[in-house]
Amino acid sequence: MHEPRLPPQWRRNAQAYIKYSGMVFELLALLLISYWIGQYIDRIAHTSKPYWTAAVILFFFITWLIRMYYQLLKK
């Protein structure tokens, strides 16, 4: 069968949407994983406040931002 052709502008918009929505899901997964790791370390270390949770989330988030910066510069 013949597939309908999309105008080039629509195709670029769809590709950008897919690219950036993938980044959002990656960030959400990263934050959840870093939260669980931080909670685990806090439980082992018996800290009164979630210091490790905050530190691990901050570390992962900054690492993700740096990675996204270089990835967006490359393209």
C-alpha positions in Angstrom: 0.0 0.0 0.0 1.0 3.6 -0.5 1.9 5.5 2.7 0.7 9.0 2.9 3.6 11.5 2.7 3.9 14.1 5.5 5.2 17.5 4.7 8.9 17.9 5.7 8.0 20.4 8.5 5.6 17.9 10.1 8.3 15.2 10.0 10.9 17.5 11.7 8.4 18.5 14.3 7.5 14.8 15.0 11.2 13.9 15.3 11.9 16.8 17.7 8.8 15.7 19.8 10.0 12.2 20.0 13.6 13.3 20.9 12.6 15.6 23.7 9.9 13.3 25.1 12.5 10.6 25.3 14.7 12.9 27.3 11.8 13.6 29.8 11.2 9.9 30.3 15.0 9.3 30.8 15.1 12.1 33.4 12.1 10.7 35.3 13.6 7.2 35.3 17.0 8.6 36.5 15.4 10.6 39.3 13.4 7.5 40.5 16.4 5.3 40.4 18.6 7.9 42.2 15.8 8.3 44.9 15.8 4.6 45.5 19.6 4.4 45.7 19.7 7.4 48.1 17.0 5.9 50.3 18.9 2.6 50.5 22.1 4.4 51.5 20.3 6.4 54.1 18.8 3.3 55.6 22.2 1.6 55.8 23.9 4.7 57.2 21.0 5.3 59.7 20.9 9.1 58.9 18.3 11.2 60.7 17.6 13.2 57.5 17.8 12.0 53.9 21.2 13.6 53.2 22.3 10.7 50.9 19.1 10.8 49.0 19.5 14.5 48.3 23.2 14.1 47.4 22.6 11.1 45.0 19.6 12.9 43.3 21.7 16.0 42.9 24.7 14.1 41.5 22.6 12.2 39.0 20.7 15.3 37.9 23.9 17.3 37.4 25.4 14.4 35.5 22.3 14.2 33.3 22.4 17.9 32.6 26.0 17.8 31.5 25.3 14.8 29.3 22.3 16.5 27.7 24.3 19.7 27.1 27.0 17.8 25.2 24.4 15.7 23.4 22.5 18.7 22.2 25.7 20.5 21.2 26.7 17.5 19.0 23.4 17.6 17.0 
